[in-house]
Amino acid sequence: MTLQSPSQLEELIVGPGVTVTLIYLAIQLRSNTWSQRADMTARVL
């Protein structure tokens, strides 16, 4: 087992984790934006 093997395993685990985190944050940001717009519309009306 070389030093490269743990590094490759870490890449295999961390890569998809970062992708999932970014997708989750994008969904949360979109949801928050919709909530803020609805709140502002309700205040205007």
GROMACS elastic network, one bead per residue, 0.5 to 0.9 nm:
[ bonds ]
;  ai    aj funct       b0    kb
    1     4     6  0.80160   500
    1     5     6  0.64414   500
    1     6     6  0.84492   500
    2     5     6  0.56423   500
    2     6     6  0.78093   500
    3     6     6  0.61393   500
    3     7     6  0.68754   500
    4     7     6  0.51370   500
    4     8     6  0.62325   500
    4     9     6  0.87466   500
    5     8     6  0.51718   500
    5     9     6  0.62720   500
    5    10     6  0.86449   500
    6    10     6  0.60791   500
    6    11     6  0.86001   500
    7    10     6  0.50791   500
    7    11     6  0.62652   500
    7    12     6  0.86757   500
    8    11     6  0.50592   500
    8    12     6  0.62277   500
    8    13     6  0.87933   500
    9    12     6  0.50378   500
    9    13     6  0.64037   500
    9    14     6  0.86423   500
   10    13     6  0.51910   500
   10    14     6  0.58822   500
   10    15     6  0.82128   500
   11    14     6  0.52029   500
   11    15     6  0.56109   500
   11    16     6  0.86406   500
   12    15     6  0.58408   500
   12    16     6  0.72283   500
   13    16     6  0.63141   500
   13    17     6  0.65906   500
   14    18     6  0.61752   500
   14    19     6  0.87043   500
   15    18     6  0.54297   500
   15    19     6  0.64937   500
   15    20     6  0.88621   500
   16    20     6  0.60993   500
   16    21     6  0.85106   500
   17    20     6  0.51969   500
   17    21     6  0.61466   500
   17    22     6  0.86809   500
   18    21     6  0.50469   500
   18    22     6  0.62098   500
   18    23     6  0.86848   500
   19    22     6  0.52138   500
   19    23     6  0.62866   500
   19    24     6  0.86483   500
   20    23     6  0.51495   500
   20    24     6  0.61422   500
   20    25     6  0.86460   500
   21    24     6  0.50738   500
   21    25     6  0.61777   500
   21    26     6  0.86342   500
   22    25     6  0.51008   500
   22    26     6  0.61673   500
   22    27     6  0.86768   500
   23    26     6  0.51151   500
   23    27     6  0.62899   500
   23    28     6  0.86976   500
   24    27     6  0.51892   500
   24    28     6  0.62387   500
   24    29     6  0.86247   500
   25    28     6  0.50435   500
   25    29     6  0.60378   500
   25    30     6  0.85663   500
   26    29     6  0.50965   500
   26    30     6  0.61898   500
   26    31     6  0.85993   500
   27    30     6  0.51887   500
   27    31     6  0.61629   500
   27    32     6  0.86004   500
   28    31     6  0.50532   500
   28    32     6  0.60673   500
   28    33     6  0.85369   500
   29    32     6  0.51091   500
   29    33     6  0.61227   500
   29    34     6  0.86785   500
   30    33     6  0.50913   500
   30    34     6  0.62924   500
   30    35     6  0.86733   500
   31    34     6  0.52243   500
   31    35     6  0.62594   500
   31    36     6  0.86936   500
   32    35     6  0.50246   500
   32    36     6  0.61171   500
   32    37     6  0.86037   500
   33    36     6  0.51240   500
   33    37     6  0.61779   500
   33    38     6  0.85925   500
   34    37     6  0.51708   500
   34    38     6  0.61451   500
   34    39     6  0.85490   500
   35    38     6  0.51492   500
   35    39     6  0.60977   500
   35    40     6  0.86335   500
   36    39     6  0.50483   500
   36    40     6  0.61641   500
   36    41     6  0.85717   500
   37    40     6  0.51402   500
   37    41     6  0.60989   500
   37    42     6  0.85488   500
   38    41     6  0.50825   500
   38    42     6  0.61208   500
   38    43     6  0.86431   500
   39    42     6  0.51204   500
   39    43     6  0.62684   500
   39    44     6  0.87614   500
   40    43     6  0.50852   500
   40    44     6  0.62749   500
   40    45     6  0.87223   500
   41    44     6  0.51787   500
   41    45     6  0.62606   500
   42    45     6  0.52533   500
